[in-house]
Amino acid sequence: MNQRSRAGALLLLPGLLLILFGFALPSAVMLFSPPGVAPSDVFGRVGEMLTDPYDLGIVSRTLGLGLVVTVLCVVLAFPIAVLLARSTSRWAGVWLALAVFPLLLSNVVRSFGWLVILGSNGVVGRLVTGLGLAEEAPQLLYTPVAVVLGLVQLFLPLAVVACYSAVAQVDAGLDDAARGLGASRLRTLWSVVVPLSLPGIVVAATLVFAGSITAYTTPYLLGGSSQRMLSTQLFAYSSVTVNWASASATALIMTVLVFLVSGLSSVVARAKGRVQ
C-alpha cells in the first residue's frame, strides 16, 4: 500500500468507525436482540406476524401503499426533472428551487395542511356540497387516499431532486441526434433519456419507498387507527405496550422490505439497460 492509499484509509477511518459503532451495531442490537429479549423471540414474533391475519394485513397495506406512492412519485417527478434539466430559461434555477422548496418545511406542517383540505369542513368537502354533488361532505380523512396524497406530497420533491441529477448528466445533444434521425419527442424520451437516467430513477424509487413505508407522522395524522401501517404499529409496540420483541420484529420486516424492493428495482433497471 503506497503512501496515498494509506492517507486515504486514515481519512476514511473516523467516518467508518462512527458508522460502525454509532449506527450499524446499535441498529443490529435493536433489530435482533433488544433489551431483555433473545434473538429467537424476535424471529418467532416475525413468524407470528407473517401468519397472523391482522399483522399480515398491516404488512400488505404498508407494502401496497409504499409501492403506489413510489410509482406516483417517479411518474410525476421524472417529467418535471426533464423539463427543469432541459430548460434554457434564466428562471430554471428558480423553478428548481420552487420544486424542492417543500423539503424545507416540516412534515407535520404539510400533513396538517391535508387535514384542512380533506376534513369534513375542508376545501374539498365544501366544494362537493357547494356544487350539489352530495348532501354531506365525503369522508376523505383516515382513508388510503388521504395517506397516499400526503406521502406523495411529502416525497415528490425528493424524487424530483434524484431524477434531476440523473437527467442533467445526459447530454442534450443526444436528444437532438435522436430527433434528427426521425424519433418523436416521446420516443426520444423513452429510448434515450429514460435508459440513461435509470440509475437516478432507481435511487428516487428507493428513497421514496424507504421513506414512505417508514414514515410515521403522515400515516398517523391522515390514516388514523383505521389505516395502521408498520411505522405506526412500531410506535405502538415501542412506546405504548412496550413490547420489544414485537417492535424489533416489525422493524426487521420493514428493513427487509426496503432491501428487497430496492434490490428488485436495481435488477429490473439493469435488465432494461441491457435490453436497450
C-alpha atoms as a printed R data frame, in Angstrom:
    type eleno elety resid chain resno       x       y       z
1   ATOM     1    CA   MET     A     1   0.000   0.000   0.000
2   ATOM     2    CA   ASN     A     2   1.525   3.311  -1.082
3   ATOM     3    CA   GLN     A     3   1.520   6.497   0.947
4   ATOM     4    CA   ARG     A     4  -1.528   7.964  -0.829
5   ATOM     5    CA   SER     A     5  -3.586   4.839  -0.187
6   ATOM     6    CA   ARG     A     6  -2.621   4.835   3.487
7   ATOM     7    CA   ALA     A     7  -3.578   8.508   3.789
8   ATOM     8    CA   GLY     A     8  -6.953   7.814   2.161
9   ATOM     9    CA   ALA     A     9  -7.583   4.892   4.517
10  ATOM    10    CA   LEU     A    10  -6.750   7.049   7.540
11  ATOM    11    CA   LEU     A    11  -9.132   9.759   6.340
12  ATOM    12    CA   LEU     A    12 -11.927   7.181   5.946
13  ATOM    13    CA   LEU     A    13 -11.278   5.521   9.286
14  ATOM    14    CA   PRO     A    14 -13.076   8.062  11.576
15  ATOM    15    CA   GLY     A    15 -16.206   8.024   9.437
16  ATOM    16    CA   LEU     A    16 -16.218   4.226   9.207
17  ATOM    17    CA   LEU     A    17 -15.818   3.878  12.965
18  ATOM    18    CA   LEU     A    18 -18.642   6.355  13.529
19  ATOM    19    CA   ILE     A    19 -20.929   4.436  11.170
20  ATOM    20    CA   LEU     A    20 -19.971   1.099  12.726
21  ATOM    21    CA   PHE     A    21 -20.278   1.969  16.423
22  ATOM    22    CA   GLY     A    22 -22.785   4.809  16.145
23  ATOM    23    CA   PHE     A    23 -25.253   3.267  13.708
24  ATOM    24    CA   ALA     A    24 -24.604  -0.280  12.483
25  ATOM    25    CA   LEU     A    25 -24.011  -2.024  15.816
26  ATOM    26    CA   PRO     A    26 -26.809  -0.245  17.757
27  ATOM    27    CA   SER     A    27 -29.219  -0.938  14.892
28  ATOM    28    CA   ALA     A    28 -28.233  -4.616  14.805
29  ATOM    29    CA   VAL     A    29 -28.695  -4.915  18.566
30  ATOM    30    CA   MET     A    30 -32.157  -3.324  18.465
31  ATOM    31    CA   LEU     A    31 -33.191  -5.463  15.491
32  ATOM    32    CA   PHE     A    32 -32.009  -8.852  16.726
33  ATOM    33    CA   SER     A    33 -31.523  -8.576  20.494
34  ATOM    34    CA   PRO     A    34 -33.341  -5.665  22.156
35  ATOM    35    CA   PRO     A    35 -33.208  -5.255  25.956
36  ATOM    36    CA   GLY     A    36 -34.353  -8.427  27.727
37  ATOM    37    CA   VAL     A    37 -35.266 -10.252  24.507
38  ATOM    38    CA   ALA     A    38 -33.460 -13.161  22.877
39  ATOM    39    CA   PRO     A    39 -32.969 -13.304  19.085
40  ATOM    40    CA   SER     A    40 -35.125 -16.439  18.968
41  ATOM    41    CA   ASP     A    41 -38.040 -14.463  20.414
42  ATOM    42    CA   VAL     A    42 -37.659 -11.797  17.713
43  ATOM    43    CA   PHE     A    43 -37.635 -14.327  14.875
44  ATOM    44    CA   GLY     A    44 -40.514 -16.183  16.493
45  ATOM    45    CA   ARG     A    45 -42.523 -12.964  16.559
46  ATOM    46    CA   VAL     A    46 -41.658 -12.379  12.886
47  ATOM    47    CA   GLY     A    47 -43.128 -15.763  12.045
48  ATOM    48    CA   GLU     A    48 -46.272 -14.956  14.032
49  ATOM    49    CA   MET     A    49 -46.707 -11.619  12.266
50  ATOM    50    CA   LEU     A    50 -46.381 -13.217   8.853
51  ATOM    51    CA   THR     A    51 -49.096 -15.761   9.656
52  ATOM    52    CA   ASP     A    52 -51.492 -13.690  11.777
53  ATOM    53    CA   PRO     A    53 -54.231 -12.129   9.558
54  ATOM    54    CA   TYR     A    54 -54.210  -8.816  11.439
55  ATOM    55    CA   ASP     A    55 -50.445  -8.293  11.305
56  ATOM    56    CA   LEU     A    56 -50.260  -9.652   7.763
57  ATOM    57    CA   GLY     A    57 -52.897  -7.098   6.748
58  ATOM    58    CA   ILE     A    58 -50.722  -4.307   8.147
59  ATOM    59    CA   VAL     A    59 -47.691  -5.629   6.254
60  ATOM    60    CA   SER     A    60 -49.611  -5.887   2.967
61  ATOM    61    CA   ARG     A    61 -51.160  -2.435   3.441
62  ATOM    62    CA   THR     A    62 -47.740  -0.914   4.092
63  ATOM    63    CA   LEU     A    63 -46.207  -2.635   1.073
64  ATOM    64    CA   GLY     A    64 -49.132  -1.713  -1.194
65  ATOM    65    CA   LEU     A    65 -49.253   1.940  -0.187
66  ATOM    66    CA   GLY     A    66 -45.466   2.178  -0.424
67  ATOM    67    CA   LEU     A    67 -45.458   0.835  -3.979
68  ATOM    68    CA   VAL     A    68 -48.333   3.113  -5.043
69  ATOM    69    CA   VAL     A    69 -46.601   6.177  -3.602
70  ATOM    70    CA   THR     A    70 -43.311   5.180  -5.226
71  ATOM    71    CA   VAL     A    71 -44.858   4.752  -8.679
72  ATOM    72    CA   LEU     A    72 -46.775   8.030  -8.450
73  ATOM    73    CA   CYS     A    73 -43.736   9.980  -7.272
74  ATOM    74    CA   VAL     A    74 -41.467   8.623 -10.013
75  ATOM    75    CA   VAL     A    75 -44.084   9.121 -12.743
76  ATOM    76    CA   LEU     A    76 -44.745  12.699 -11.626
77  ATOM    77    CA   ALA     A    77 -41.147  13.610 -10.807
78  ATOM    78    CA   PHE     A    78 -39.411  12.421 -13.988
79  ATOM    79    CA   PRO     A    79 -41.218  14.762 -16.437
80  ATOM    80    CA   ILE     A    80 -40.625  17.663 -14.038
81  ATOM    81    CA   ALA     A    81 -36.946  16.749 -13.847
82  ATOM    82    CA   VAL     A    82 -36.685  16.575 -17.653
83  ATOM    83    CA   LEU     A    83 -38.303  19.993 -18.070
84  ATOM    84    CA   LEU     A    84 -36.006  21.530 -15.463
85  ATOM    85    CA   ALA     A    85 -32.851  19.877 -16.805
86  ATOM    86    CA   ARG     A    86 -33.578  20.793 -20.438
87  ATOM    87    CA   SER     A    87 -34.827  24.313 -19.728
88  ATOM    88    CA   THR     A    88 -32.763  27.137 -21.182
89  ATOM    89    CA   SER     A    89 -34.681  29.840 -19.339
90  ATOM    90    CA   ARG     A    90 -32.819  32.072 -16.936
91  ATOM    91    CA   TRP     A    91 -35.515  31.213 -14.424
92  ATOM    92    CA   ALA     A    92 -34.662  27.494 -14.464
93  ATOM    93    CA   GLY     A    93 -32.818  27.777 -11.154
94  ATOM    94    CA   VAL     A    94 -35.832  29.452  -9.594
95  ATOM    95    CA   TRP     A    95 -38.170  26.709 -10.819
96  ATOM    96    CA   LEU     A    96 -35.821  24.065  -9.406
97  ATOM    97    CA   ALA     A    97 -35.719  25.869  -6.069
98  ATOM    98    CA   LEU     A    98 -39.523  26.031  -6.003
99  ATOM    99    CA   ALA     A    99 -39.755  22.318  -6.840
100 ATOM   100    CA   VAL     A   100 -37.610  21.342  -3.858
101 ATOM   101    CA   PHE     A   101 -38.817  24.084  -1.503
102 ATOM   102    CA   PRO     A   102 -41.296  21.766   0.300
103 ATOM   103    CA   LEU     A   103 -38.285  19.843   1.658
104 ATOM   104    CA   LEU     A   104 -37.587  22.871   3.857
105 ATOM   105    CA   LEU     A   105 -40.997  22.629   5.516
106 ATOM   106    CA   SER     A   106 -41.799  20.387   8.455
107 ATOM   107    CA   ASN     A   107 -43.557  17.101   7.726
108 ATOM   108    CA   VAL     A   108 -46.053  17.924  10.449
109 ATOM   109    CA   VAL     A   109 -46.952  21.240   8.805
110 ATOM   110    CA   ARG     A   110 -47.533  19.624   5.423
111 ATOM   111    CA   SER     A   111 -49.601  16.819   6.943
112 ATOM   112    CA   PHE     A   112 -51.761  19.261   8.878
113 ATOM   113    CA   GLY     A   113 -52.372  21.094   5.598
114 ATOM   114    CA   TRP     A   114 -54.079  17.970   4.279
115 ATOM   115    CA   LEU     A   115 -56.253  17.878   7.399
116 ATOM   116    CA   VAL     A   116 -57.554  21.299   6.420
117 ATOM   117    CA   ILE     A   117 -58.125  20.259   2.794
118 ATOM   118    CA   LEU     A   118 -59.616  16.790   3.302
119 ATOM   119    CA   GLY     A   119 -61.554  17.361   6.519
120 ATOM   120    CA   SER     A   120 -65.365  17.240   6.540
121 ATOM   121    CA   ASN     A   121 -65.422  21.043   6.697
122 ATOM   122    CA   GLY     A   122 -62.376  21.421   4.463
123 ATOM   123    CA   VAL     A   123 -61.956  22.758   0.967
124 ATOM   124    CA   VAL     A   124 -62.870  19.522  -0.815
125 ATOM   125    CA   GLY     A   125 -65.922  18.867   1.351
126 ATOM   126    CA   ARG     A   126 -67.295  22.368   0.915
127 ATOM   127    CA   LEU     A   127 -66.688  22.223  -2.836
128 ATOM   128    CA   VAL     A   128 -68.570  18.929  -3.167
129 ATOM   129    CA   THR     A   129 -71.557  20.141  -1.128
130 ATOM   130    CA   GLY     A   130 -71.471  23.571  -2.769
131 ATOM   131    CA   LEU     A   131 -71.731  22.041  -6.244
132 ATOM   132    CA   GLY     A   132 -74.606  19.844  -5.108
133 ATOM   133    CA   LEU     A   133 -72.708  16.635  -5.791
134 ATOM   134    CA   ALA     A   134 -73.560  15.296  -2.337
135 ATOM   135    CA   GLU     A   135 -75.698  16.320   0.584
136 ATOM   136    CA   GLU     A   136 -72.919  15.603   3.052
137 ATOM   137    CA   ALA     A   137 -69.196  16.080   2.635
138 ATOM   138    CA   PRO     A   138 -67.413  12.803   1.821
139 ATOM   139    CA   GLN     A   139 -65.158  11.289   4.455
140 ATOM   140    CA   LEU     A   140 -61.713  11.522   2.872
141 ATOM   141    CA   LEU     A   141 -59.630  11.550   6.014
142 ATOM   142    CA   TYR     A   142 -58.500   8.245   7.521
143 ATOM   143    CA   THR     A   143 -58.633   6.533   4.140
144 ATOM   144    CA   PRO     A   144 -55.876   5.086   1.921
145 ATOM   145    CA   VAL     A   145 -56.406   8.002  -0.482
146 ATOM   146    CA   ALA     A   146 -55.535  10.516   2.225
147 ATOM   147    CA   VAL     A   147 -52.382   8.609   3.189
148 ATOM   148    CA   VAL     A   148 -51.260   8.326  -0.444
149 ATOM   149    CA   LEU     A   149 -51.844  12.034  -1.100
150 ATOM   150    CA   GLY     A   150 -49.910  13.024   1.996
151 ATOM   151    CA   LEU     A   151 -46.977  10.725   1.252
152 ATOM   152    CA   VAL     A   152 -46.791  11.742  -2.421
153 ATOM   153    CA   GLN     A   153 -46.623  15.398  -1.430
154 ATOM   154    CA   LEU     A   154 -44.033  14.514   1.200
155 ATOM   155    CA   PHE     A   155 -41.604  12.641  -1.067
156 ATOM   156    CA   LEU     A   156 -42.231  14.117  -4.523
157 ATOM   157    CA   PRO     A   157 -39.555  16.843  -4.112
158 ATOM   158    CA   LEU     A   158 -37.041  14.171  -3.116
159 ATOM   159    CA   ALA     A   159 -37.842  12.197  -6.263
160 ATOM   160    CA   VAL     A   160 -37.507  15.352  -8.375
161 ATOM   161    CA   VAL     A   161 -34.012  16.015  -6.995
162 ATOM   162    CA   ALA     A   162 -32.857  12.425  -7.632
163 ATOM   163    CA   CYS     A   163 -34.261  12.338 -11.173
164 ATOM   164    CA   TYR     A   164 -32.978  15.831 -11.991
165 ATOM   165    CA   SER     A   165 -29.404  14.932 -11.044
166 ATOM   166    CA   ALA     A   166 -29.561  11.937 -13.408
167 ATOM   167    CA   VAL     A   167 -31.233  13.717 -16.353
168 ATOM   168    CA   ALA     A   168 -28.848  16.680 -16.077
169 ATOM   169    CA   GLN     A   169 -25.921  14.330 -16.743
170 ATOM   170    CA   VAL     A   170 -27.457  13.105 -20.021
171 ATOM   171    CA   ASP     A   171 -26.012  15.095 -22.916
172 ATOM   172    CA   ALA     A   172 -28.758  17.192 -24.502
173 ATOM   173    CA   GLY     A   173 -27.053  16.624 -27.854
174 ATOM   174    CA   LEU     A   174 -28.272  13.035 -27.780
175 ATOM   175    CA   ASP     A   175 -31.839  14.343 -27.836
176 ATOM   176    CA   ASP     A   176 -31.070  16.403 -30.924
177 ATOM   177    CA   ALA     A   177 -29.386  13.423 -32.590
178 ATOM   178    CA   ALA     A   178 -32.395  11.201 -31.967
179 ATOM   179    CA   ARG     A   179 -34.757  13.876 -33.263
180 ATOM   180    CA   GLY     A   180 -32.565  14.267 -36.339
181 ATOM   181    CA   LEU     A   181 -32.911  10.557 -37.040
182 ATOM   182    CA   GLY     A   182 -36.686  10.896 -37.058
183 ATOM   183    CA   ALA     A   183 -37.610   9.994 -33.491
184 ATOM   184    CA   SER     A   184 -40.501  11.846 -31.903
185 ATOM   185    CA   ARG     A   185 -40.170  13.684 -28.595
186 ATOM   186    CA   LEU     A   186 -41.873  10.836 -26.759
187 ATOM   187    CA   ARG     A   187 -39.726   8.217 -28.498
188 ATOM   188    CA   THR     A   188 -36.589  10.194 -27.682
189 ATOM   189    CA   LEU     A   189 -37.616  10.457 -24.056
190 ATOM   190    CA   TRP     A   190 -38.381   6.738 -23.730
191 ATOM   191    CA   SER     A   191 -35.486   5.346 -25.783
192 ATOM   192    CA   VAL     A   192 -32.710   7.798 -24.937
193 ATOM   193    CA   VAL     A   193 -33.330   9.816 -21.792
194 ATOM   194    CA   VAL     A   194 -35.019   7.159 -19.658
195 ATOM   195    CA   PRO     A   195 -32.392   4.385 -20.149
196 ATOM   196    CA   LEU     A   196 -29.517   6.781 -19.486
197 ATOM   197    CA   SER     A   197 -31.309   8.136 -16.393
198 ATOM   198    CA   LEU     A   198 -32.174   4.735 -14.913
199 ATOM   199    CA   PRO     A   199 -29.623   4.985 -12.057
200 ATOM   200    CA   GLY     A   200 -31.267   8.192 -10.866
201 ATOM   201    CA   ILE     A   201 -34.748   6.709 -11.259
202 ATOM   202    CA   VAL     A   202 -33.724   3.692  -9.173
203 ATOM   203    CA   VAL     A   203 -32.303   5.987  -6.493
204 ATOM   204    CA   ALA     A   204 -35.513   8.034  -6.495
205 ATOM   205    CA   ALA     A   205 -37.686   4.923  -6.232
206 ATOM   206    CA   THR     A   206 -35.573   3.501  -3.411
207 ATOM   207    CA   LEU     A   207 -35.605   6.731  -1.407
208 ATOM   208    CA   VAL     A   208 -39.344   7.221  -1.844
209 ATOM   209    CA   PHE     A   209 -40.221   3.623  -0.990
210 ATOM   210    CA   ALA     A   210 -37.959   3.542   2.058
211 ATOM   211    CA   GLY     A   211 -39.356   6.854   3.259
212 ATOM   212    CA   SER     A   212 -42.993   6.008   2.613
213 ATOM   213    CA   ILE     A   213 -43.037   2.682   4.490
214 ATOM   214    CA   THR     A   214 -41.096   4.132   7.432
215 ATOM   215    CA   ALA     A   215 -42.898   7.487   7.676
216 ATOM   216    CA   TYR     A   216 -44.840   7.913  10.888
217 ATOM   217    CA   THR     A   217 -46.329  11.416  11.137
218 ATOM   218    CA   THR     A   218 -48.275  11.452   7.867
219 ATOM   219    CA   PRO     A   219 -49.849   7.965   8.187
220 ATOM   220    CA   TYR     A   220 -50.699   8.699  11.818
221 ATOM   221    CA   LEU     A   221 -52.397  12.039  11.112
222 ATOM   222    CA   LEU     A   222 -54.103  11.155   7.822
223 ATOM   223    CA   GLY     A   223 -54.693   7.429   8.269
224 ATOM   224    CA   GLY     A   224 -55.507   7.181  11.951
225 ATOM   225    CA   SER     A   225 -56.095   3.810  13.574
226 ATOM   226    CA   SER     A   226 -58.158   2.519  10.645
227 ATOM   227    CA   GLN     A   227 -55.200   2.679   8.233
228 ATOM   228    CA   ARG     A   228 -52.460   1.393  10.520
229 ATOM   229    CA   MET     A   229 -49.073   0.826   8.908
230 ATOM   230    CA   LEU     A   230 -45.864  -0.792  10.100
231 ATOM   231    CA   SER     A   231 -44.455   2.550  11.222
232 ATOM   232    CA   THR     A   232 -47.437   3.373  13.438
233 ATOM   233    CA   GLN     A   233 -47.521  -0.216  14.695
234 ATOM   234    CA   LEU     A   234 -43.833   0.040  15.565
235 ATOM   235    CA   PHE     A   235 -44.506   3.173  17.599
236 ATOM   236    CA   ALA     A   236 -47.337   1.420  19.445
237 ATOM   237    CA   TYR     A   237 -45.144  -1.575  20.294
238 ATOM   238    CA   SER     A   238 -42.183   0.527  21.448
239 ATOM   239    CA   SER     A   239 -43.977   3.352  23.284
240 ATOM   240    CA   VAL     A   240 -47.473   2.153  24.269
241 ATOM   241    CA   THR     A   241 -47.338  -1.571  25.013
242 ATOM   242    CA   VAL     A   242 -43.502  -1.624  25.341
243 ATOM   243    CA   ASN     A   243 -43.277  -4.989  23.607
244 ATOM   244    CA   TRP     A   244 -39.668  -5.043  22.429
245 ATOM   245    CA   ALA     A   245 -39.894  -8.397  20.672
246 ATOM   246    CA   SER     A   246 -42.804  -7.185  18.527
247 ATOM   247    CA   ALA     A   247 -41.114  -3.828  17.960
248 ATOM   248    CA   SER     A   248 -37.899  -5.467  16.758
249 ATOM   249    CA   ALA     A   249 -39.846  -7.897  14.570
250 ATOM   250    CA   THR     A   250 -41.748  -5.005  12.983
251 ATOM   251    CA   ALA     A   251 -38.540  -3.057  12.373
252 ATOM   252    CA   LEU     A   252 -36.911  -6.163  10.896
253 ATOM   253    CA   ILE     A   253 -39.798  -6.670   8.464
254 ATOM   254    CA   MET     A   254 -39.583  -3.013   7.406
255 ATOM   255    CA   THR     A   255 -35.839  -3.339   6.826
256 ATOM   256    CA   VAL     A   256 -36.247  -6.495   4.742
257 ATOM   257    CA   LEU     A   257 -38.970  -4.847   2.635
258 ATOM   258    CA   VAL     A   258 -36.733  -1.856   1.880
259 ATOM   259    CA   PHE     A   259 -33.763  -4.004   0.833
260 ATOM   260    CA   LEU     A   260 -35.981  -6.395  -1.131
261 ATOM   261    CA   VAL     A   261 -37.717  -3.711  -3.176
262 ATOM   262    CA   SER     A   262 -34.529  -1.709  -3.742
263 ATOM   263    CA   GLY     A   263 -32.744  -4.872  -4.903
264 ATOM   264    CA   LEU     A   264 -35.564  -5.807  -7.276
265 ATOM   265    CA   SER     A   265 -35.660  -2.288  -8.722
266 ATOM   266    CA   SER     A   266 -31.903  -2.426  -9.344
267 ATOM   267    CA   VAL     A   267 -32.214  -5.791 -11.096
268 ATOM   268    CA   VAL     A   268 -35.054  -4.530 -13.298
269 ATOM   269    CA   ALA     A   269 -33.085  -1.367 -14.153
270 ATOM   270    CA   ARG     A   270 -30.015  -3.375 -15.152
271 ATOM   271    CA   ALA     A   271 -32.124  -5.745 -17.246
272 ATOM   272    CA   LYS     A   272 -33.804  -2.842 -19.043
273 ATOM   273    CA   GLY     A   273 -30.411  -1.225 -19.616
274 ATOM   274    CA   ARG     A   274 -29.101  -4.387 -21.268
275 ATOM   275    CA   VAL     A   275 -32.194  -4.632 -23.458
276 ATOM   276    CA   GLN     A   276 -31.826  -1.019 -24.543
